[in-house]
Amino acid sequence: MTKDGRVIASAHDTEVTDQDSTAHAEINAIRKASKIYRKDLTGCLIISTHEPCPMCTGSIIWSNISKVVYGVSIRDSIKAGRDMINLSCKEIIKKPNAEINIYDGILKKECLKLYNNDTRKLVKKFRKYEWINIEENLLNKRMQWFENNKTMIRKLKGNDLEKAYHLILMKIGIKRSEAPIVKKSESKIIFHSKNYCPSLEACIILDLDTREVCKEIYERPTEELIRRLNSKLRFTRNYDCIRPYSDYCEEIIILEK
């Protein structure tokens, strides 16, 4: 929340940690700002990644907030499968003829990443479980996936290195253009992943170091997956070149002699 171009309060949803169903980001921000400016927040601008729900919109009206800016709409979230009350803040604000200016769809593409279902699941998982438990669970899932898709996997073309590369793309569900090969030899393939990555977004949300998370959770399950093709195959990453610290993740498949 800002006033006269200065940030006066910032907050996020704390429903789970506070065990308070009213602890939405907007209400938390309003509570903080009210400690400074009392209950009248005339002239304040509230900026949110998501459209305020009916409860938060009511708080915005009663606080006399002047402007609302958000990225993702309630309708967008419902289309994505989230369970929400289908009532726009614009509709609610019309009822009392509140003089509130609303600007929607701001940085919508970036904000949508925060509400991707896979990303949200990972956020919950990263908060709740130990790394070793997540890694073991992922390893088991990938081994089962391999067994369930053996017929398609047998159709992979090329040498074992090329098959391993295509297997990784197949498992993630991405195209070659999203993870192009930049270097290739008889013993190594290096490719740069640029695809949408729920793990990356979850790490950004939780302020986790992707270098640590990828090494602790994803490296072994990925290596064990490609080793089902050939036990001499290895997988690693260049941890000096990984998102968000780089424009892409440099990933490496090696065939040992």
Sequence and secondary structure as in RCSB ss.txt:
>XXXX:A:sequence
MTKDGRVIASAHDTEVTDQDSTAHAEINAIRKASKIYRKDLTGCLIISTHEPCPMCTGSIIWSNISKVVYGVSIR
DSIKAGRDMINLSCKEIIKKPNAEINIYDGILKKECLKLYNNDTRKLVKKFRKYEWINIEENLLNKRMQWFENNK
TMIRKLKGNDLEKAYHLILMKIGIKRSEAPIVKKSESKIIFHSKNYCPSLEACIILDLDTREVCKEIYERPTEEL
IRRLNSKLRFTRNYDCIRPYSDYCEEIIILEK
>XXXX:A:secstr
 EETTEE       HHHHT TT  HHHHHHHHHHHHHTT  TTEEEEEEE   HHHHHHHHHTT  EEEEEE HH
HHHHTT       HHHHHHTTT   EEE  TTHHHHHHHT HHHHHHHHHHHHS HHHHHHHHHHHHHHHHHHTH
HHHTT  SSHHHHHHHHHHHHHT  GGGS EEEE SSEEEEEE S  HHHHHHHHHT  HHHHIIIIIHHHHHHH
HTTT TTEEEEE TTS TTSSSSEEEEEEE  
